[in-house]
Amino acid sequence: MKLLHSNKPWLALAAGVAVVATLPWLVSEFATSVLLSCLMYIALATSWSLFCGATRYLSLATSAFFGIGAYTSATLLGVLPWPLVILSGALIATIVAVVMGAAVLHLRGTYFAVLTFGMTELIRHAVTFVEKQVSGTVGRVLTVVPSNETVYLTVLLIAAAAIATAIAIQRSRFGLALSGIGADEQRAQTLGVDTRLAKIAGFGITAAFAGAVGAAMAVRWTYIEPAAVFSPFIGFQTVLIALIGGATSIGGPILAAIVFSLLAETLRLQLPYGYMMVLGLLLILCVMYLPNGLATLWQRRKPAAEAHHG
């Protein structure tokens, strides 16, 4: 019974992936594009929470890693096979994150958030400058693109890998080290945790997933330009979804990403900016009534159920 309980998240993940993988062949093209948006934000919010939820470091650099992945994809698409394009996007984003992390992870709170945002803007302007110098124009047109089904299954696999990594890390010594940093960084250091290394590794893992998602989603746009793929909007939405869902849980960001994607598609047609207002309102309500986001709902039920069984 205990074994079944410990394997529950893995069984739920495997069943979820199997069901979601068949959907593009069963539902309309519009429904598939909403599902793709869902999966993209599940991957981004889960991987963001994996590091930022545990350590309580507020990173606004998701857009930078997403954009790096997208540009890697745009550059290598005609040169390398599709799986290697995705891996290259993840790898380059990770390298940038390790360099960025080494520079700014000694800071905390607002300073860290502002610096990661500033660095994202710096990368965006650097890419724009290089584009102008090299090709004389800003942006790239993608001519060779894989099929919609390939993109969908790729993003599904990235989202599943992000959830699997979050489950594995939560149960590991590395996960405990990250939580220790979030609770009391100096105490964690005293207990022998190499906090600098743990933070850089966590930040790198987050970036790898954002880079992979960027590389896969790049082909959804036929024209890639820095303003679109390095949009701060992507980073802010990821943070809001993770916080509304509950950044310290795994199920919370997944649920919030699904709710958000459905809301976004429904409201985008009626009120173009209405869904951002709804998102802001949801965040305020969560902060006021659900301190751990939507995850509070089942976290409250769990102790009650245990007390009932006891």
C-alpha positions as CSV (number, residue, x, y, z in Angstrom):
1,M,0.0,0.0,0.0
2,K,2.9,2.3,0.9
3,L,4.6,1.6,-2.4
4,L,1.5,2.4,-4.3
5,H,1.2,5.7,-2.4
6,S,4.8,6.6,-3.1
7,N,4.3,5.8,-6.8
8,K,1.0,7.7,-7.1
9,P,2.5,10.9,-8.7
10,W,4.4,8.7,-11.3
11,L,1.3,6.7,-12.2
12,A,-0.8,9.9,-12.5
13,L,1.8,11.5,-14.7
14,A,2.1,8.4,-17.0
15,A,-1.7,8.2,-17.3
16,G,-2.0,11.9,-18.0
17,V,0.7,11.8,-20.7
18,A,-1.0,8.8,-22.4
19,V,-4.4,10.6,-22.5
20,V,-3.1,14.0,-23.6
21,A,-0.9,12.5,-26.4
22,T,-4.0,11.1,-28.2
23,L,-6.0,14.4,-28.1
24,P,-4.7,16.1,-31.3
25,W,-6.2,13.3,-33.3
26,L,-9.6,13.5,-31.5
27,V,-10.2,17.3,-31.1
28,S,-10.4,20.3,-33.4
29,E,-7.3,22.3,-34.5
30,F,-8.4,25.2,-32.3
31,A,-8.7,22.9,-29.2
32,T,-5.2,21.5,-30.0
33,S,-3.7,25.0,-30.1
34,V,-5.3,25.7,-26.7
35,L,-3.9,22.4,-25.4
36,L,-0.5,23.4,-26.7
37,S,-0.7,26.7,-24.9
38,C,-1.6,24.7,-21.7
39,L,1.4,22.4,-22.1
40,M,3.7,25.3,-22.7
41,Y,2.7,27.1,-19.5
42,I,2.7,23.8,-17.5
43,A,6.3,23.2,-18.5
44,L,7.3,26.8,-17.8
45,A,5.4,27.2,-14.5
46,T,6.5,23.8,-13.2
47,S,10.2,24.3,-14.0
48,W,10.0,27.9,-12.6
49,S,8.4,26.6,-9.3
50,L,11.0,23.8,-9.0
51,F,13.7,26.4,-8.2
52,C,11.9,29.6,-7.3
53,G,9.1,28.0,-5.3
54,A,11.5,26.1,-3.1
55,T,14.2,28.8,-2.7
56,R,11.8,31.8,-2.7
57,Y,14.0,33.6,-5.3
58,L,11.7,35.5,-7.7
59,S,13.3,35.1,-11.1
60,L,11.9,37.2,-14.0
61,A,14.4,35.6,-16.5
62,T,12.0,33.0,-18.0
63,S,11.5,35.2,-21.2
64,A,15.3,35.3,-21.7
65,F,15.7,31.5,-21.7
66,F,12.6,31.1,-23.8
67,G,13.9,33.6,-26.3
68,I,17.3,32.0,-26.4
69,G,15.7,28.6,-27.1
70,A,13.5,30.2,-29.9
71,Y,16.5,31.8,-31.6
72,T,18.6,28.6,-31.3
73,S,15.7,26.8,-33.0
74,A,15.4,29.5,-35.8
75,T,19.2,29.2,-36.4
76,L,19.6,25.5,-36.4
77,L,16.3,24.2,-37.8
78,G,17.5,23.6,-41.3
79,V,20.9,22.3,-40.1
80,L,20.2,19.7,-37.3
81,P,17.5,17.1,-36.7
82,W,14.6,18.2,-34.6
83,P,15.5,16.5,-31.3
84,L,19.0,18.0,-31.4
85,V,17.5,21.5,-32.1
86,I,15.5,21.2,-28.9
87,L,18.5,19.9,-26.9
88,S,20.6,22.7,-28.3
89,G,18.0,25.3,-27.1
90,A,18.0,23.8,-23.6
91,L,21.8,23.6,-23.5
92,I,22.5,27.2,-24.6
93,A,19.8,28.5,-22.2
94,T,21.4,26.5,-19.3
95,I,24.9,27.9,-20.1
96,V,23.5,31.5,-20.1
97,A,21.7,30.7,-16.8
98,V,24.8,29.4,-15.1
99,V,26.7,32.5,-16.1
100,M,23.8,34.8,-15.1
101,G,23.3,32.8,-11.8
102,A,27.0,33.1,-10.9
103,A,26.7,36.9,-11.3
104,V,23.3,37.5,-9.5
105,L,22.4,34.6,-7.2
106,H,24.2,36.2,-4.2
107,L,21.4,38.7,-4.2
108,R,17.9,38.1,-2.8
109,G,14.4,39.5,-3.0
110,T,13.7,42.6,-5.1
111,Y,17.3,43.0,-6.1
112,F,17.4,39.6,-7.6
113,A,14.0,40.0,-9.4
114,V,15.0,43.4,-10.9
115,L,18.5,42.2,-12.0
116,T,17.0,39.1,-13.7
117,F,14.5,41.3,-15.5
118,G,17.3,43.7,-16.5
119,M,19.5,40.9,-17.8
120,T,16.5,39.6,-19.9
121,E,16.2,43.1,-21.5
122,L,20.0,43.2,-22.0
123,I,19.9,39.8,-23.8
124,R,17.0,41.0,-26.0
125,H,18.8,44.2,-27.0
126,A,22.1,42.2,-27.6
127,V,20.2,39.8,-29.9
128,T,18.6,42.7,-31.8
129,F,22.0,44.4,-32.2
130,V,23.7,41.2,-33.5
131,E,20.8,40.6,-35.9
132,K,21.2,44.1,-37.3
133,Q,25.0,43.8,-37.7
134,V,24.9,40.3,-39.2
135,S,21.9,40.3,-41.5
136,G,21.0,44.0,-41.7
137,T,17.4,43.2,-40.6
138,V,15.8,42.2,-37.3
139,G,13.9,38.9,-37.3
140,R,14.0,35.6,-39.2
141,V,11.5,33.8,-41.4
142,L,11.2,30.1,-40.7
143,T,10.9,28.0,-43.8
144,V,11.6,24.5,-42.7
145,V,9.1,23.6,-39.9
146,P,8.1,20.2,-38.5
147,S,4.4,19.2,-38.5
148,N,2.0,20.5,-35.8
149,E,1.7,17.0,-34.3
150,T,5.5,16.8,-33.9
151,V,5.5,20.2,-32.1
152,Y,2.6,19.2,-29.9
153,L,4.2,15.8,-28.8
154,T,7.5,17.6,-28.3
155,V,6.0,20.2,-25.9
156,L,4.1,17.4,-24.2
157,L,7.3,15.5,-23.6
158,I,9.0,18.6,-22.3
159,A,6.1,19.3,-19.9
160,A,6.1,15.7,-18.7
161,A,9.9,15.8,-18.2
162,A,9.5,19.1,-16.2
163,I,6.9,17.4,-13.9
164,A,9.0,14.3,-13.5
165,T,12.0,16.3,-12.6
166,A,10.0,18.3,-10.1
167,I,8.7,15.1,-8.5
168,A,12.2,13.5,-8.4
169,I,13.9,16.7,-7.0
170,Q,11.2,17.2,-4.3
171,R,12.1,13.8,-2.9
172,S,15.8,14.2,-3.1
173,R,18.6,15.7,-1.0
174,F,19.0,18.4,-3.6
175,G,15.3,19.3,-3.1
176,L,15.8,19.4,0.6
177,A,18.8,21.7,0.1
178,L,16.7,24.1,-2.1
179,S,13.9,24.1,0.5
180,G,16.5,24.8,3.2
181,I,17.7,27.8,1.2
182,G,14.1,29.0,1.0
183,A,13.5,28.6,4.8
184,D,16.8,30.0,6.1
185,E,19.8,30.3,3.8
186,Q,22.4,30.9,6.5
187,R,21.2,28.0,8.5
188,A,21.4,25.8,5.4
189,Q,25.0,26.9,4.9
190,T,25.8,26.1,8.6
191,L,24.4,22.6,8.1
192,G,26.9,22.1,5.3
193,V,24.8,22.8,2.2
194,D,26.8,24.4,-0.7
195,T,24.1,27.0,-1.2
196,R,25.8,28.7,-4.2
197,L,26.2,25.5,-6.1
198,A,22.6,24.4,-5.3
199,K,21.2,27.7,-6.4
200,I,23.1,27.8,-9.7
201,A,22.1,24.1,-10.4
202,G,18.5,24.8,-9.7
203,F,18.5,28.0,-11.8
204,G,20.2,26.0,-14.7
205,I,17.5,23.3,-14.6
206,T,14.7,25.9,-14.8
207,A,16.5,27.5,-17.8
208,A,17.0,24.2,-19.6
209,F,13.2,23.6,-19.7
210,A,12.4,27.2,-20.7
211,G,15.0,27.0,-23.5
212,A,13.6,23.6,-24.7
213,V,10.0,25.0,-24.7
214,G,11.2,28.1,-26.6
215,A,13.0,26.0,-29.2
216,A,9.8,23.9,-29.7
217,M,7.3,26.8,-29.7
218,A,9.4,28.9,-32.1
219,V,8.1,27.0,-35.1
220,R,4.5,28.1,-34.2
221,W,5.5,31.6,-35.4
222,T,6.6,31.7,-39.0
223,Y,8.5,34.9,-38.2
224,I,10.8,35.2,-35.2
225,E,11.8,38.6,-33.8
226,P,13.3,39.6,-30.4
227,A,10.3,41.6,-29.3
228,A,8.0,38.6,-29.6
229,V,10.2,35.7,-28.3
230,F,11.9,37.8,-25.5
231,S,8.5,39.3,-24.5
232,P,8.5,40.1,-20.7
233,F,4.8,39.0,-20.9
234,I,6.0,35.3,-21.1
235,G,8.0,35.7,-17.9
236,F,5.3,37.6,-16.0
237,Q,2.6,35.1,-17.0
238,T,4.8,32.2,-15.9
239,V,5.4,33.8,-12.5
240,L,1.7,34.6,-12.1
241,I,0.5,31.1,-13.0
242,A,3.1,29.5,-10.6
243,L,2.1,31.9,-7.7
244,I,-1.7,31.5,-8.3
245,G,-1.3,27.7,-8.4
246,G,1.1,27.6,-5.4
247,A,4.8,27.6,-6.3
248,T,5.7,25.1,-3.5
249,S,3.5,22.4,-4.9
250,I,3.6,20.4,-8.1
251,G,-0.1,20.1,-8.9
252,G,-0.8,23.8,-8.2
253,P,1.0,25.3,-11.2
254,I,-0.3,22.5,-13.5
255,L,-3.9,23.3,-12.5
256,A,-3.3,27.1,-12.8
257,A,-1.8,26.7,-16.2
258,I,-4.8,24.8,-17.5
259,V,-7.3,27.3,-15.9
260,F,-5.2,30.3,-17.3
261,S,-5.0,28.9,-20.9
262,L,-8.7,28.3,-21.0
263,L,-9.4,31.7,-19.6
264,A,-6.9,33.4,-22.0
265,E,-8.5,31.8,-25.1
266,T,-12.0,32.6,-23.9
267,L,-11.4,36.2,-22.9
268,R,-8.9,37.0,-25.6
269,L,-11.7,37.0,-28.1
270,Q,-14.1,39.2,-26.1
271,L,-11.7,41.4,-24.1
272,P,-8.1,41.5,-25.5
273,Y,-6.6,42.7,-22.1
274,G,-9.4,41.4,-19.9
275,Y,-7.6,38.1,-19.2
276,M,-4.6,39.9,-17.7
277,M,-6.9,41.8,-15.4
278,V,-8.6,38.5,-14.4
279,L,-5.2,37.0,-13.8
280,G,-4.2,40.0,-11.6
281,L,-7.5,39.6,-9.7
282,L,-7.0,35.9,-9.2
283,L,-3.5,36.6,-7.8
284,I,-4.9,39.2,-5.3
285,L,-7.6,36.7,-4.2
286,C,-5.1,33.9,-3.8
287,V,-2.7,36.1,-1.7
288,M,-5.7,37.1,0.5
289,Y,-7.4,33.8,0.9
290,L,-5.1,31.0,-0.3
291,P,-1.6,31.7,1.0
292,N,-0.2,28.6,-0.9
293,G,-2.2,29.3,-4.1
294,L,-4.8,26.8,-5.4
295,A,-2.7,24.0,-3.9
296,T,-4.0,25.2,-0.5
297,L,-7.4,23.7,-1.4
298,W,-6.1,20.1,-1.3
299,Q,-3.4,20.8,1.3
300,R,-6.2,21.7,3.7
301,R,-8.2,18.6,2.9
302,K,-5.2,16.3,3.4
303,P,-4.7,16.9,7.2
304,A,-8.5,16.8,7.6
305,A,-8.6,13.4,5.8
306,E,-5.6,12.1,7.8
307,A,-7.2,13.2,11.1
308,H,-10.4,11.5,10.0
309,H,-8.6,8.2,9.3
310,G,-6.6,8.5,12.5
